[in-house]
């Protein structure tokens, strides 16, 4: 009589449906151990990873310092005028651009995994900040001023991004492909440039520069004849910027040995143009002020010296609630633009960034920036490109750039008074033009993936005709939709056999069989594919179906794949039972037979075989779930009902022990006690199979015995391997003998299916 614990255990197994013959599989404990195999070591590495600077600062040297100083100064000279320009886009006084610039470049170097990225105010984020400010001030007039709204936005977005980074969720940005990012960046750049053209001609007060892009362009053309003297500063400044850029680009091609010299002269064009326009503005305006303090052209006027009201930032809970609906788009722009730029320069310069750590870097920069009343800052493409080309060696170059901003804040603010706003518009247009995708880049999207080109083009068009927010929703939504469609409607293939031949001189011998789609082109007139057209593909033996998955077999696609599989089976095989003699009363409602009064030729499908085996190639399947296993079970039941007999399901190339566990739970792979299944074994050391009768190695025929065994029915090799089986001898089972329907590769799976199907 069993003891109480034993009885209880048996009863529990019976309730749970636990199989009497348990096949060993991977356990939940194995999963838990594999998730964090070394908790202490991984915890230490996590903490060390928060401050990448400690990984290289100990080896800092004068060679690195020289490159960092040159790059830091170069970027600083561009950053100062750019940041004030971008602050205007955000509807903020120019000094707030300088505040954000200092904090971004200074904080980033301590957390960065990219030496090239320069954090600070950027055009797209500034435009979004300005729109958020306008909407909040319109909804709550007089409640909060623009700097307070911008700083709160920086704090909340920074806190969200910081949280994503600390949780190591940087992989989230991978769901948005490069064409989608390029699409809304291109549309945003066109939006910004169009909005700055009225300022370039001094007519920005005559139209709404924040309307849809196409409306701004139309209204600008309508009011162009009303241009003011500001156009002399703006248009001339823009012309000079491009003239310098193109001149030195041509000189570089003609005199390549002076490339570096020409490069540094060219990158100084921003500072040169702004200094020249500021001096011209001072000479023209200093004696032309009216009684109200207005000047004949639009200038920045007074810029406060140094940091104003530095201290701990107070978060207004009501303002946070008001900003709630704006956070998604702002956060997406903040992290997506930065990660895209960091990855791009990492690829160019031969290093790999850590997306999660980069999120921490911009999160800290924006949260700490609130102490200085900064507005949202992220990676800048133009300044990062400039920093990279200037020969930056480490992220420490940001300290030099920060020092340049400090000098500008405390020593140059009186001169900033006379900067013409038309000149700043020229600077913005010149900067954002680099964000517009070139025709070659757009065509490359089409060549690689036409569907992704559609996403790119849609994002550009939607952004131009609506808003940046809707453009982002379009690109993100279309990307997610494309991903879901690809998962839900995978393009699996039914396979056939092709024999490969090795031509050595005048001798040609068959080497092995491979399996390719039966749908491969059979004539040269069809479009070229992966496999050469005209290749003859032989189907497997009658009654055997081979199917290759092209995605993971999971709940979104399991029903579709099962339907495709069963439709093919019913098309290529015949019923195992002759249904012509079955009366209508005995037929199921969902298979009532032909309509009354019609006759069916019972011999129409006589040439088709009866289904005996299905071989599933799992080489592309990374995951199975409950729904997919259930659909597979249903497919097996339907196949056996169609064949009116047992149908073997063979599985090849199982990648994961969890896939094996899931299949066993569905009673796949295990042996049928009523039939004998040959054990699948393979050599541990392949050279043992090549030894001659004397035990020596036959160098002339290394593959002869294996090839001969493979070219037969397949049983010769199986029998030889099983008779020798020992883990310490020559050969041993490579797959568990408890699951004879799980095969190491597709060749052995098909061989086993054809052997058993034909026996």
Buried (B, 14 or more C-beta within 10 A) or exposed (E): EEEEEEEEEEEEEEEEEEEEEEBEBBEEEEEEEEEEEEEEEEEEEEEEBBEBBEEBBEEBEEEBBEBBBBBBBBBBBBBBBBBBBBBBBBBBBBBBBBBBBBBBBBBBBBBBBBBBBBBBBBBBBBBBBBBBBBBBBEEEEEBBEBBBBBBBBBBBBBBBBBEBBBEBBBEBBEEBBBBBBBBBBBBBBBBBBBBBBBBBBBBBEBBEBBBBBBBBBBBBEEBEEEBBBBBBBBBBBBEBBBEBBEBBEEBBEEEEEEEEEBBBBBBBBBBBBBBBBBEBBBEBBEEEEEEEEEBBBBBBBEBBBEBBEEEEBEEBEEBBEBBEEBBBBBBBBBBBBBBBBBBBBBEEEEEEBBBBBBBBBBBBBBBBBBBBBBBBBBBBBBBBBBBBBBBBBBBBBBBBBBBBBBEBBEEBBEBBBBBBBBBBBBBBBBBBBEBBBEEEBBEBBBEEBEBBBBBBBBBBBBBBBBBBBBBBBBBBEBBEEBEEEBBBEBEBBBBBBBEEEEEEEEEEEEBBBEBBBBEBBEEEEEEEEEBEBEEEBEBBBBBBBBBBBBBBBBBBBBBBBBEBBBEBBBEBBBBBBEBEEEEEEEEEEEEEBEEEEEEEEEEEEEEBBBBBBBBBBBBBBBBBBEBBBBBBBBBBEBBBBBBBEEBBBBBBBBBBBBBBBBBBBBEBBBBEEEEEBBBBBBBBEEEEBBEEEEEEEEEEEBBEBBBEBBBEEBBBBBBBBBEBBEEEEBBBBBBBEBBBBBBBBBBBBBBBBBBBBEE
